[in-house]
Amino acid sequence: MTQLLLVRHAEPLAATAEPGAAGADPALSERGQEQADRFAKWLAGAPDRDGVAEIVTSTMRRARESAAPAVRLLGTPEPVTVGDLCEFDAGRASYRPVHLRDDADEDWQAIRAGVFPSYVDGAAFTDRIVAALDAIAARQDPRATAVVVCHAGVINTYVTGILGIERPLTFPLHHTSVTRVLVSRSGARRVSSVNETQHLAGML
């Protein structure tokens, strides 16, 4: 079976969109850089590291920067970037990481309740991330692993769909946590784990 290693990006900074930019696209914080380094070292020492066929990221900066240390340590080709793996907040004028969110914010209240904010077309978002992740799995050789560095909403929506859970944002996912999905040659999908954090000891 093909394994998708779905990795939430590391902690980013708060940001507002630059003039003329499509939306806020923050870099990693200092803590986020350490998380990305921790993940890279863990992946480099993992038993299945030799089966990593490719590293894929969304086009968002926080995902690309999170993957960079793993690419260096494993010596893999540059990551494939996929726009359809962007988070549902892509294009928003500002971004605040979880620890800076205001409990009075209606969008944050929705996310904490496990549902999409009102500005999100949930069906369209689900369709695009499922198609993107299924396509990544389909192009792998059997028993290969694809590392996909993306976003909490992307991972949650894919996993809850497989599990038949109605709330699309059910699982709290730590930065650089690992969620495993196994995909058979017939396309059948099985969730193997959610939110692995063994490489983040002392940082949670």
N, C-alpha and C positions, 0 to 999 in steps of 0.2 A: 504493500500500500504506500501511496505517496503521503508524506507528512508535511502539513503546513504548520510552521512555527510562527504564530501570530504574536508580534511583540508590540506592546504599547510604547510609543515614543517616550524619551526621558523628559524630566521636568523642564519646561521652557520659562522664559521671562514673560512678564506682561508686555504688551505692545499695542501700538495703534498703527493704522495703515500709513505708509509713506505717501506723499502726494503722487497721484497718478497710479498707485499700486491697486491691484484688484482686491486687496484686503489685508488685514494684519497677518504677518507671517513671522512670528518671533523665533529668535535663536534660543539655544539651550542656556539655562542658568548654570552657575558653577556646580551646584548640586546635580543638575541634570547631566553635566559632562562626566561627573564621577559615576553616576548610574550607568551611562553608556559604556564607560570603561569597564565597569564591573560586569555588565552583560557580555561584552566582547571577550573578556578573560574566561568567563564561564562557558561561553559557546566554544571557544578555542580548545577547552579541556573536556568538552562533552563527548561521550562515547560515539555519538552519531555525527560528529563534526565532519568526518570524511565523506558523509553522504550529502553534504550541503551542495546542491546543484547551482543555486543562485540566491542572491539577496535582492529583494524587491522593496521599494519604499513608495510611499505617496510622494507627490511633488512638493509637499509642504516642508519648510526648512527644518522644523523640529524633528520630523521623521528622518530626513536625509542626514542631519547631524548626529542623530542617535545611532544610525547604521555605520557611520564612518569608522569608528574604532574597530568594529568587527571585520569590516572589509580589509583594513590594514593588517590585523592579526592573522586572518585566515588566508590572505593573499588572493581573494576571489576577484573576479572582474568587477568593474564599477557597477553599482546597483542599477537595476532597471527601475525607472520611475514611472508610476502609473497614476495619472490624474484622477481616475475613478476611485482610487483608494483614499482620496482626501476626506477629511472629517466633514460632518454636516455644517460646521460653522465656517467653512471656507468662504472667503469673500466678505466676511463681517468686518466692520470698521475697527474693532478692537478685540483683544484677546486677554483674558485673565486666567491664570492657572488656578487649579482647584483651591489651593491654600489661600488665595486672595479673593475668592468669590464671596459675594454679599448674600447672606441668607434671605434678604428682602427682594433679591432679583428674581423676577418671575421665570426667566429662562432657567436659572439655576434650580428653582423650586421644581420645575418640570423634570429636569434631569435627575434630581434626587428622588423623584417619585417614580423614575424608571421609564419616562416617556419623552418623546421629542419635544423641544420647544415649539411654540406656535408657528415660527417662521419656517419650519422644516416640512417638506413634502415627504413624509415617512415612506410611502410606497415607492416613490422614485429613488430615494436614497437607498432603500433596501435592494431594489432591482439592480442598481449600478454596482453596489459593492459585492453582491452575490455573483453577478456576472464576472466581475474582475477577479475575485478570488477563485471561482471555479475555473476560469481560464488559466490562471497560474498553475493550479493543480493539474489540469488536463495536459499541459505541455511538459510535465516532468516525466522522467523515466520511473518505472515502478521501483519502490524502495528509496527514492530520492527524497531529500528534504529541501523545501523552499522556505527561507526565512523572510517573513513579510513584516516590515516595520511600518506601523500605521497608527491608528488612533482608537481610543476607547469606544467611541460610538460605532466605528467600523467593526471592531472585533465583537462587541456585544451583539450587534444586529445580526451578524453572520451566525454566531453561536446560538443565540436564542431562537433563530429560525430553524436551525438543525434540531434543537431540542424541543421545538414546538411550544415555546414559552411566549405568551402574548406580549408581555412587557419587553420592549426591544432593548432597554438599558438596564437590565437586571443586575449585572455583576459589577461590583466595585473592582476596578483594575488598577494596580499600582503602576507607576512609571517604570518602564522596561520589564514589566511582568511578561511571562510567557504563557500562551494558551495554545494547546496542540489540537489540531484537527487532522484526522486520518481520512484519506479519500481513496476508495477502491478504483480499480480500472473501469468499473461500470459507472462510476460517478457517485456511488453511495458514500455518504459522509458520516463520520462518527467523532464526537468530541471526546478526546482522551484526557485532557486536563484543562483547568482554567486558573489563571492568575498564579502561576509558579513564581516564587520570589526567593529561591534559595541563594541566589547570587547577591541579594540585597541585605544580607545579615548585618544588623546594626544600623541600617538606614531607614527602617520602616517606622 
